[in-house]
Amino acid sequence: MFHVRVIGLKRLSPSFLRLTFGGEALRDFANNGFDQRIKMIFPAPESGYKYLEEGERWYSALRQLPKEHRPTVRTYTVREVRPEVAELDVDMVIHQADPDHTGPALEWALNVQLDDELVVLGPNAQYAGKHGGIDFQAPLGSEILIGGDETALPAISAICDRLPSETTGRVIVEVPDSLDVCDLNTPAGVEVTWLPRNGHPRGSTFVGSFCSAADKLNISSVHDSVDDIDIDRELLWELPESESTNPGYIWLAAEAGVVKSVRKVLRSERGLDRNALALMGYWKEGRAI
Ligand SMILES: Cc1cc2nc3c(=O)[nH]c(=O)nc-3n(C[C@H](O)[C@H](O)[C@H](O)COP(=O)(O)OP(=O)(O)OC[C@H]3O[C@@H](n4cnc5c(N)ncnc54)[C@H](O)[C@@H]3O)c2cc1C
């Protein structure tokens, strides 16, 4: 766990707030890049971090705390870390379109001030074992298709920063507003398509565009059996089970219902080999994950 303080706040666009955290501990934060996920642990309403336990059993201990003393845990992505100056950037979506559906992370972000404290669970460079939390695992030399909504944009940006310069393929991103479109640091052979919703329903053009782009990749159809996933009860998080020999690779992270629609086409209808696909529901419309 890294105990940090907010040292920078920057509204990047209508939907994004960049939080920069500082703290000496960040000198040990591992700079792994790609879609490195972290847990942001928000202070409990009445007692902040007083009852937060550290160590291996931290999560089960946290779950046993009464609500007013229980910090809230949500998953985010490292947009950039600069261990040499002990700084960490996280880009948070300000999803305030629906006032009935705010959550603790959003509430915190709407009220955040410089010098506020936060606890981040992330990879420690001093730890020699596997750090985990990176799901972009494109085999070297594969043609890629990367896609997602606004919650995946920080991960997509960080993945693009690390793509080898000879990479070819496409990136398709759905964002709430045209003003959320930003520069991605992609290799010359990677084409970027932005799909701003501008008030249209989530996924309405994204699903078709993403599936057509997938059709152009060289991924074999194996037509194995595909289980139905009840996204109201389970997480949609489907990663390759073994190394892929396909020339194409797909990474998708978005709202679970949108990912489910894409999965239906790519896996159930086209029968694509799951070992070339990473399909992740980053959040679920209408409920806290
Ligand atoms: C691996 C991973 C990486 C992620 N990285 C990022 C990141 O870098 N930046 C980022 O902003 N998010 C990221 N997310 C998504 C983020 O964890 C969720 O949006 C989270 O639910 C927000 O928590 P909350 O407390 O605001 O809302 P919750 O308490 O989880 O949910 C409350 C309500 O808000 C709704 N809601 C939640 N998120 C959104 C949204 N984005 N738009 C509209 N309604 C929403 C829910 O459907 C629910 O009705 C990531 C998720 C995963 C799994």
The ligand as an SDF file (V2000), in Angstrom:
LIG
                    3D

 53 58  0  0  0  0  0  0  0  0999 V2000
   -9.0510   -2.8410  -14.4630 C   0  0  0  0  0  0  0  0  0  0  0  0
   -9.8750   -1.5790  -14.3750 C   0  0  0  0  0  0  0  0  0  0  0  0
   -9.2990   -0.3490  -14.6470 C   0  0  0  0  0  0  0  0  0  0  0  0
  -10.0480    0.8240  -14.5610 C   0  0  0  0  0  0  0  0  0  0  0  0
   -9.4360    2.0150  -14.8180 N   0  0  0  0  0  0  0  0  0  0  0  0
  -10.1450    3.1660  -14.7100 C   0  0  0  0  0  0  0  0  0  0  0  0
   -9.5050    4.4360  -14.8980 C   0  0  0  0  0  0  0  0  0  0  0  0
   -8.2850    4.5250  -15.0950 O   0  0  0  0  0  0  0  0  0  0  0  0
  -10.2850    5.5500  -14.8230 N   0  0  0  0  0  0  0  0  0  0  0  0
  -11.6340    5.4800  -14.5560 C   0  0  0  0  0  0  0  0  0  0  0  0
  -12.2870    6.5340  -14.4780 O   0  0  0  0  0  0  0  0  0  0  0  0
  -12.2500    4.3010  -14.3610 N   0  0  0  0  0  0  0  0  0  0  0  0
  -11.5360    3.1520  -14.4110 C   0  0  0  0  0  0  0  0  0  0  0  0
  -12.1520    1.9550  -14.1780 N   0  0  0  0  0  0  0  0  0  0  0  0
  -13.6050    1.9570  -13.9220 C   0  0  0  0  0  0  0  0  0  0  0  0
  -13.9550    2.2960  -12.4750 C   0  0  0  0  0  0  0  0  0  0  0  0
  -13.4080    1.3220  -11.6130 O   0  0  0  0  0  0  0  0  0  0  0  0
  -15.4930    2.2960  -12.3420 C   0  0  0  0  0  0  0  0  0  0  0  0
  -16.0660    3.2820  -13.1420 O   0  0  0  0  0  0  0  0  0  0  0  0
  -15.9640    2.4220  -10.8970 C   0  0  0  0  0  0  0  0  0  0  0  0
  -17.1940    1.7610  -10.8070 O   0  0  0  0  0  0  0  0  0  0  0  0
  -16.1490    3.8450  -10.4140 C   0  0  0  0  0  0  0  0  0  0  0  0
  -16.5020    3.7760   -9.0430 O   0  0  0  0  0  0  0  0  0  0  0  0
  -17.6190    4.6910   -8.3810 P   0  0  0  0  0  0  0  0  0  0  0  0
  -17.4340    4.5420   -6.9040 O   0  0  0  0  0  0  0  0  0  0  0  0
  -17.5850    6.0600   -8.9710 O   0  0  0  0  0  0  0  0  0  0  0  0
  -18.9880    4.0270   -8.8330 O   0  0  0  0  0  0  0  0  0  0  0  0
  -19.6520    2.6510   -8.3000 P   0  0  0  0  0  0  0  0  0  0  0  0
  -19.9510    2.7420   -6.8410 O   0  0  0  0  0  0  0  0  0  0  0  0
  -18.8080    1.5040   -8.7370 O   0  0  0  0  0  0  0  0  0  0  0  0
  -21.0100    2.6250   -9.0880 O   0  0  0  0  0  0  0  0  0  0  0  0
  -22.0840    3.5110   -8.7260 C   0  0  0  0  0  0  0  0  0  0  0  0
  -22.9200    3.7910   -9.9600 C   0  0  0  0  0  0  0  0  0  0  0  0
  -22.1150    4.5200  -10.9030 O   0  0  0  0  0  0  0  0  0  0  0  0
  -22.1650    3.8920  -12.1680 C   0  0  0  0  0  0  0  0  0  0  0  0
  -20.8640    4.0680  -12.8230 N   0  0  0  0  0  0  0  0  0  0  0  0
  -19.6420    3.6060  -12.4400 C   0  0  0  0  0  0  0  0  0  0  0  0
  -18.6960    3.9850  -13.3070 N   0  0  0  0  0  0  0  0  0  0  0  0
  -19.3330    4.7040  -14.2840 C   0  0  0  0  0  0  0  0  0  0  0  0
  -18.8910    5.3750  -15.4560 C   0  0  0  0  0  0  0  0  0  0  0  0
  -17.5960    5.3940  -15.8110 N   0  0  0  0  0  0  0  0  0  0  0  0
  -19.8220    6.0020  -16.2100 N   0  0  0  0  0  0  0  0  0  0  0  0
  -21.1430    6.0170  -15.8560 C   0  0  0  0  0  0  0  0  0  0  0  0
  -21.6240    5.4060  -14.7330 N   0  0  0  0  0  0  0  0  0  0  0  0
  -20.7210    4.7570  -13.9680 C   0  0  0  0  0  0  0  0  0  0  0  0
  -22.4600    2.4140  -11.8710 C   0  0  0  0  0  0  0  0  0  0  0  0
  -23.0610    1.7870  -12.9470 O   0  0  0  0  0  0  0  0  0  0  0  0
  -23.3790    2.5070  -10.6740 C   0  0  0  0  0  0  0  0  0  0  0  0
  -24.7150    2.7230  -11.0920 O   0  0  0  0  0  0  0  0  0  0  0  0
  -11.4260    0.7690  -14.2270 C   0  0  0  0  0  0  0  0  0  0  0  0
  -12.0130   -0.4740  -13.9420 C   0  0  0  0  0  0  0  0  0  0  0  0
  -11.2460   -1.6320  -14.0080 C   0  0  0  0  0  0  0  0  0  0  0  0
  -11.9020   -2.9590  -13.6780 C   0  0  0  0  0  0  0  0  0  0  0  0
  1  2  1  0
  2  3  1  0
  2 52  2  0
  3  4  2  0
  4  5  1  0
  4 50  1  0
  5  6  2  0
  6  7  1  0
  6 13  1  0
  7  8  2  0
  7  9  1  0
  9 10  1  0
 10 11  2  0
 10 12  1  0
 12 13  2  0
 13 14  1  0
 14 15  1  0
 14 50  1  0
 15 16  1  0
 16 17  1  0
 16 18  1  0
 18 19  1  0
 18 20  1  0
 20 21  1  0
 20 22  1  0
 22 23  1  0
 23 24  1  0
 24 25  2  0
 24 26  1  0
 24 27  1  0
 27 28  1  0
 28 29  2  0
 28 30  1  0
 28 31  1  0
 31 32  1  0
 32 33  1  0
 33 34  1  0
 33 48  1  0
 34 35  1  0
 35 36  1  0
 35 46  1  0
 36 37  1  0
 36 45  1  0
 37 38  2  0
 38 39  1  0
 39 40  1  0
 39 45  2  0
 40 41  1  0
 40 42  2  0
 42 43  1  0
 43 44  2  0
 44 45  1  0
 46 47  1  0
 46 48  1  0
 48 49  1  0
 50 51  2  0
 51 52  1  0
 52 53  1  0
M  END
$$$$
